[in-house]
Structure formats: C-alpha cells, structure tokens
Amino acid sequence: MKIASILAGVAVAALTASAASAGNINQGQWTGPVTGTHYNEQGGQPGGIFNPANVTAALNAANAELGNSPISAWHAIGQSGGNIGSVGDTGSATFTLKGNVATDCAYYSGSSTNQTLNFGTIGIYADENAGPANLFNMTQNASVEINTNAAGCNTANTVKITKTDLESDNNGGYDSSVFTNKLPFSVTATYKAGNPNSAVAAQSQSWTVASGVGLGSKSHGAWKSPMSLNVNIAKPNQALLAGNYEGTVSVLISAN
C-alpha cells in the first residue's frame, strides 16, 4: 500500500522594532520552478524604477496577490511613524507638597480668661490680748498655686507675667507709719520649655517676678507643658488697713 504524506508548511513572520527605529517595510520572497528561491526582495531603495531591487519588489508584491501565478510568492508592505518629541531611557517628575499651619498660643483657664480667686478672710490679730506689736497685723502668709495642664505656643514666643499688688478699697485715711493698705506678692512660674532658636528637648523652667516688681518675661522656642503659677503674699511689717483687698496677676503667652 502506498502511503502519501502531505506536510503543511507553516510560515512565521517575526515583527520587530527597536526603540529608535521607524520606517517602511517593503520585502518578500518568491520561488520559481526554474529560478529557485529568492529571498528578501527589498523595495523602497534610492533610484526609484531605475533600481532593480525596487522593480523586483514591486513585481513580487503584485505576484503575491495572484492566485493563478506559476511562481509562489509572499510580500509585506507596511510602515510605522517616527517619534514625535525627544526620547530617553528615563522619565521623572518632582511634586512639591505645600500647606500652612496657623500660629497658636494657649493657656487654659476654663470658660473665661478672667477668673476670681477669693481668699475670703485675710486673718489679722484682732484681739487686744495679742499685744500692741501684733495688733491688726496679718496672722500668716497667704498663697495660692494656679495650675493648668495646657499651656504653650507652636512657634517662638514670650511668656509674660504682670501683676498689681492687692490694695484696700478703704479711703478713710490711716496712720501710714503703722498701717498699710497694700499687700505685695511674688509669682513663680514653673513649666517645661526650650530656649529660642534651638531644637532640643525642653528643660524645666522656674522663674520669679519678685514682690514689688510689676512685670517679668522669658522667651522660648515652641513648647507645650503643664504650667504652675505660685502666688505668695508675705506678711507685711505693718498692720493691715480694713477693707476689701484686690489685685491681679496675669499671664500672657504671645508669638514673637
């Protein structure tokens, strides 16, 4: 028995391109019964119809479309566009991110920035049995410690303390050689903050506006910390004039 084998030929065309190449495709191949196989007939060469390669490529392109040709042929014609703009092996961009943080200084004193601290009775020696040296004198020092757990500023700042002595509202006149109508006091501020123009861990700060001095201040870099104001009213050497005594102590934290 005769076995006939028919092998089907498979043609594979590789399409390639390089990063910098672009142009025309005009090439093919043909095989004749006498002439054999001709490879890579390239068209599109300089010289136009006077260049044999161009003529051969044109004929092969036409023959590749004929179904009754005695010559087997394939031919490819194509083109691609070139680059528009510059090319490179990297691409990059830089994005600048911007925003703003508002300046803020704070000292928490509750629902009001004006609070009243009433000592009530400021004790004196009221009994004649106390003796003339003690009569009407203040019995002991008075003090109050004012604490807040939220104070500071988010930029360079100055902490300023101002105060006015407690003074009686009694206008009836008095012997100034033995009586006083004022109660001076000192204030010591304690908190944690750093020096201006430096970025270091905050240090404990403690400074005093002395009795008889109305103003004190200290500058810092940004800080936040609990803060204590210790007010100390020392017993004066003179007797106290009767009346309602009132004075003030203020703290101001302000951006520089």
Disulfide bonds with the S-S distance in Angstrom:
Cys105-Cys153 1.89
